[in-house]
């Protein structure tokens, strides 16, 4: 999500997450202490399922490219899951045969695990978007960044039934060298974007479509949202953008890892 977005959505999520992160800090101290190379849970934490163990390291550089090559496009959907909008986005993507990457907020994933499982069941990929969507992450301590990233990963993995996030997208692009390395050491490639539709500003579907058409030459990763507000304009824009991209000879893929 772009840094220029208003703070209202972040404020509501942060308030909702305070109790969650406080409890997580008490039961998962390792998340706040893990260094850039990551770390394993202490003996006080139950052993994770095999699917939840830290994955092999991936690159710490911020990814933008598509695994489908020069003509590939990555559709990325942020801030959910949301009980109203995520099911509609999933239906639209299924109708078009398009796979996307869903960057999920930990508290949202924890609240709606069935939707996380539905995203996975449809063949989409998961991305960690922190516990509370704090767009000032890059001004906070390493302990705070670690808690936000690793506790969100725990929430998302549990909600999905054991499927791990393959990417980490910092809220508002607020990456730090520490957060990128930490995410990468846990198998999550830092993920950027090339085209910001600014759908959170409700500019109108036509404006969003025009933005994609104008800026897709900047790179393949397009940013949309399925939560944080009313998303009918996002749905309308996707209905027009997806077939247009296909007409341009583009193919839908996932960000490189």
C-alpha positions as CSV (number, residue, x, y, z in Angstrom):
1,X,0.0,0.0,0.0
2,X,1.3,3.4,-0.9
3,X,2.8,5.5,1.9
4,X,0.6,8.4,1.0
5,X,-2.5,6.6,2.2
6,X,-4.4,8.1,5.1
7,X,-3.8,6.7,8.6
8,X,-7.4,5.8,9.5
9,X,-7.2,2.2,8.3
10,X,-3.7,1.7,9.9
11,X,-5.0,3.3,13.1
12,X,-7.9,0.9,13.4
13,X,-5.8,-2.1,12.7
14,X,-3.1,-1.0,15.1
15,X,-5.6,-0.6,17.9
16,X,-7.1,-4.0,17.2
17,X,-3.7,-5.6,17.1
18,X,-2.3,-4.2,20.3
19,X,-3.8,-6.9,22.5
20,X,-2.8,-9.6,20.0
21,X,0.8,-8.5,19.8
22,X,1.1,-8.1,23.5
23,X,-0.1,-11.7,24.0
24,X,2.2,-12.9,21.3
25,X,5.1,-11.2,22.8
26,X,4.5,-13.0,26.1
27,X,4.1,-16.4,24.5
28,X,6.5,-16.1,21.5
29,X,9.5,-14.1,22.9
30,X,11.6,-15.5,20.1
31,X,9.8,-13.3,17.5
32,X,11.1,-10.1,19.2
33,X,14.6,-11.4,19.7
34,X,15.3,-13.0,16.3
35,X,18.2,-11.4,14.5
36,X,18.7,-10.9,10.8
37,X,19.5,-14.5,10.3
38,X,16.3,-15.5,12.0
39,X,15.9,-17.9,14.9
40,X,14.2,-21.0,16.1
41,X,11.5,-21.0,18.8
42,X,12.7,-21.4,22.4
43,X,11.8,-24.5,24.3
44,X,8.8,-22.7,25.8
45,X,7.1,-22.6,22.4
46,X,5.4,-25.6,21.0
47,X,7.2,-27.3,18.1
48,X,5.7,-26.1,14.9
49,X,4.2,-28.3,12.2
50,X,6.8,-29.2,9.6
51,X,5.1,-26.9,7.1
52,X,5.6,-24.0,9.5
53,X,9.4,-24.3,10.0
54,X,11.6,-21.6,8.6
55,X,12.0,-22.1,4.9
56,X,15.3,-21.9,3.0
57,X,16.6,-18.4,2.6
58,X,15.6,-16.3,-0.4
59,X,17.0,-13.1,-1.8
60,X,16.6,-10.0,0.5
61,X,16.4,-7.6,-2.4
62,X,12.9,-6.2,-3.1
63,X,11.3,-8.2,-5.9
64,X,9.4,-6.6,-8.8
65,X,9.8,-9.0,-11.7
66,X,7.4,-11.7,-12.7
67,X,8.2,-15.4,-12.9
68,X,6.5,-15.3,-16.3
69,X,9.3,-13.3,-17.8
70,X,9.2,-10.0,-19.7
71,X,5.6,-10.2,-20.7
72,X,4.4,-11.4,-17.2
73,X,2.2,-9.5,-14.9
74,X,1.8,-9.9,-11.1
75,X,-1.6,-9.0,-9.6
76,X,-1.1,-8.3,-5.9
77,X,-4.0,-7.8,-3.5
78,X,-3.3,-6.1,-0.1
79,X,-4.8,-5.7,3.4
80,X,-7.3,-8.6,3.6
81,X,-8.8,-10.9,3.9
82,X,-12.1,-9.1,4.2
83,X,-15.5,-11.0,4.5
84,X,-17.2,-8.7,2.0
85,X,-14.6,-8.0,-0.6
86,X,-12.2,-11.0,-0.6
87,X,-14.8,-13.5,-1.8
88,X,-15.8,-11.2,-4.7
89,X,-12.2,-10.7,-5.7
90,X,-11.7,-14.5,-5.6
91,X,-14.7,-15.1,-7.8
92,X,-13.6,-12.6,-10.3
93,X,-10.1,-14.0,-10.5
94,X,-11.4,-17.5,-10.8
95,X,-13.7,-16.5,-13.7
96,X,-10.7,-15.0,-15.5
97,X,-8.4,-17.9,-14.7
98,X,-5.9,-15.5,-13.0
99,X,-3.7,-16.3,-10.0
100,X,-2.7,-13.5,-7.7
101,X,-0.6,-12.8,-4.6
102,X,-2.5,-11.8,-1.5
103,X,-0.6,-9.7,1.1
104,X,-2.5,-10.3,4.3
105,X,-2.5,-8.4,7.6
106,X,-2.0,-10.8,10.5
107,X,-5.1,-9.7,12.5
108,X,-7.3,-10.0,9.4
109,X,-6.0,-13.5,8.7
110,X,-6.6,-14.5,12.3
111,X,-10.1,-13.2,12.2
112,X,-11.0,-14.9,8.9
113,X,-9.1,-18.2,8.5
114,X,-11.7,-19.7,6.1
115,X,-10.9,-16.9,3.7
116,X,-7.2,-17.5,4.0
117,X,-7.8,-21.2,3.2
118,X,-10.0,-20.2,0.3
119,X,-7.2,-18.0,-1.2
120,X,-4.8,-21.0,-0.9
121,X,-7.3,-23.5,-2.3
122,X,-7.7,-21.3,-5.4
123,X,-4.0,-21.5,-6.1
124,X,-3.0,-18.0,-5.1
125,X,0.1,-17.2,-3.1
126,X,0.3,-15.7,0.4
127,X,2.3,-12.6,1.4
128,X,3.0,-11.3,4.9
129,X,1.8,-7.7,5.4
130,X,2.6,-7.5,9.2
131,X,0.4,-7.8,12.2
132,X,-1.1,-4.3,12.2
133,X,-0.2,-2.6,9.0
134,X,2.1,0.0,10.6
135,X,3.3,2.3,7.8
136,X,6.0,3.7,10.1
137,X,7.7,0.3,10.5
138,X,11.0,1.8,9.1
139,X,11.2,4.2,12.1
140,X,10.7,1.5,14.8
141,X,13.1,-0.8,16.6
142,X,14.4,-4.0,15.2
143,X,12.5,-5.9,18.0
144,X,9.3,-4.2,17.0
145,X,9.9,-5.0,13.3
146,X,10.6,-8.6,14.2
147,X,7.5,-9.0,16.2
148,X,5.3,-7.5,13.5
149,X,6.7,-9.7,10.8
150,X,7.2,-13.0,12.6
151,X,4.0,-12.9,14.6
152,X,2.1,-12.1,11.4
153,X,3.7,-15.1,9.8
154,X,2.6,-17.3,12.6
155,X,-1.0,-15.9,12.3
156,X,-1.2,-16.4,8.6
157,X,0.4,-19.8,8.6
158,X,-2.0,-21.0,11.3
159,X,-5.0,-19.5,9.5
160,X,-4.0,-21.1,6.2
161,X,-3.7,-24.6,7.8
162,X,0.1,-24.6,7.5
163,X,0.8,-22.9,4.2
164,X,3.5,-20.3,4.6
165,X,3.8,-16.8,3.1
166,X,6.2,-16.7,0.2
167,X,6.7,-12.9,0.3
168,X,6.8,-10.0,2.7
169,X,5.5,-6.6,1.7
170,X,6.2,-3.7,4.2
171,X,3.1,-1.5,4.8
172,X,3.5,1.6,2.7
173,X,6.8,0.3,1.4
174,X,8.4,0.9,4.8
175,X,11.2,-1.6,4.3
176,X,14.5,-1.5,6.3
177,X,17.6,-3.5,5.6
178,X,16.9,-5.4,8.8
179,X,13.3,-6.3,7.9
180,X,14.2,-7.4,4.4
181,X,16.9,-9.7,5.7
182,X,14.7,-11.0,8.5
183,X,11.9,-11.8,6.1
184,X,14.3,-13.4,3.6
185,X,15.8,-15.6,6.2
186,X,12.3,-17.0,6.9
187,X,11.7,-17.7,3.2
188,X,9.7,-14.5,2.4
189,X,11.0,-12.5,-0.5
190,X,10.5,-8.8,0.0
191,X,7.9,-7.6,-2.5
192,X,7.5,-4.2,-4.0
193,X,5.2,-2.9,-6.7
194,X,5.5,-1.0,-10.0
195,X,2.0,0.2,-10.6
196,X,-0.1,1.7,-7.7
197,X,-3.7,2.0,-8.6
198,X,-4.4,4.1,-5.5
199,X,-7.7,2.3,-5.2
200,X,-7.7,3.2,-1.4
201,X,-8.3,6.8,-2.5
202,X,-11.5,5.8,-4.5
203,X,-10.4,7.6,-7.7
204,X,-13.0,5.8,-9.8
205,X,-12.5,2.6,-11.8
206,X,-11.8,4.5,-15.0
207,X,-8.9,6.3,-13.4
208,X,-7.5,3.1,-12.0
209,X,-7.7,1.4,-15.3
210,X,-6.0,4.4,-17.0
211,X,-3.2,4.2,-14.3
212,X,-2.5,0.6,-15.1
213,X,-2.5,1.2,-18.9
214,X,-0.2,4.2,-18.4
215,X,2.2,2.7,-15.9
216,X,2.5,-1.0,-16.8
217,X,5.6,-0.2,-18.8
218,X,7.2,0.7,-15.4
219,X,7.1,-3.0,-14.4
220,X,4.9,-6.0,-13.9
221,X,3.7,-5.8,-10.3
222,X,0.3,-4.1,-9.9
223,X,-1.1,-3.1,-6.5
224,X,-4.8,-3.5,-5.6
225,X,-6.6,-3.9,-2.2
226,X,-9.4,-6.2,-1.0
227,X,-9.8,-4.5,2.4
228,X,-9.4,-1.2,4.3
229,X,-12.6,0.2,2.9
230,X,-15.3,-0.1,0.2
231,X,-13.8,-1.9,-2.8
232,X,-16.5,-1.9,-5.6
233,X,-14.2,0.4,-7.7
234,X,-11.4,-2.1,-7.4
235,X,-13.6,-4.9,-8.6
236,X,-14.8,-2.8,-11.5
237,X,-11.3,-1.9,-12.4
238,X,-10.1,-5.5,-12.3
239,X,-13.0,-6.6,-14.6
240,X,-11.6,-4.2,-17.2
241,X,-7.9,-4.5,-16.6
242,X,-7.5,-8.3,-16.6
243,X,-8.9,-8.8,-20.1
244,X,-7.0,-5.7,-21.4
245,X,-3.7,-7.1,-20.1
246,X,-4.4,-10.4,-21.9
247,X,-5.2,-8.5,-25.1
248,X,-1.8,-6.9,-24.8
249,X,-0.2,-10.4,-24.8
250,X,0.5,-10.4,-21.1
251,X,0.4,-13.5,-19.0
252,X,-0.3,-13.6,-15.3
253,X,2.3,-15.0,-12.9
254,X,3.8,-14.6,-9.5
255,X,6.6,-12.3,-8.3
256,X,10.1,-13.9,-8.6
257,X,11.5,-15.3,-5.4
